[in-house]
Amino acid sequence: MEIIARKYFISGLVQGVGFRFFTQRSAARHQVLGYVKNLEDGRVEAYAEGQENAVKDFYEDLLTGPTYSKVEEIEEIVFEPKGSYSTFLIER
């Protein structure tokens, strides 16, 4: 199975609603590595590496978000996998 990497910029009501913790739990469930962090402009950035089907399932979770979030848009950028992550971190 091919390892892929994607960076996502999630817009909407995604800060102050547990989005980063939700994303970290989703990454663990799908065995995806990388990070998630809040951006100053109100968006959330997530970087994910993993098997293609796992990253796609992770993306589907991002579309839904946690209970009190409202995801309006996700920008997706394709990256070459770096292999430099051993876990999925919440960055500050």
C-alpha positions, 0 to 999 in steps of 0.5 A: 500500500502506498504511503501518501502525504497531505496538508490541509487548511481547514476553515470555518468554526474550527478553533475553540471547539476541540478540533485539534484534539478531535484531529489527533484522536482521528489520526490515532484511529487511522494510524496517520502521522503528522501534526495539527495546529491553530493558525493566527487567521482562525484556520487549522492546519493539519499534515498527515502521512499514512497509507492512502486509504487511511489518509482518505478516511482521516480527511473524511473525519476532518470534513465532519469535525467535532460536535461544536465545529462547523467546517466550511472549507478544506484546502488540500495540498499534495506533498511527498511523504517525508517519513519524519513523523513517528506520531501525530502531534498537536503543535502550539 
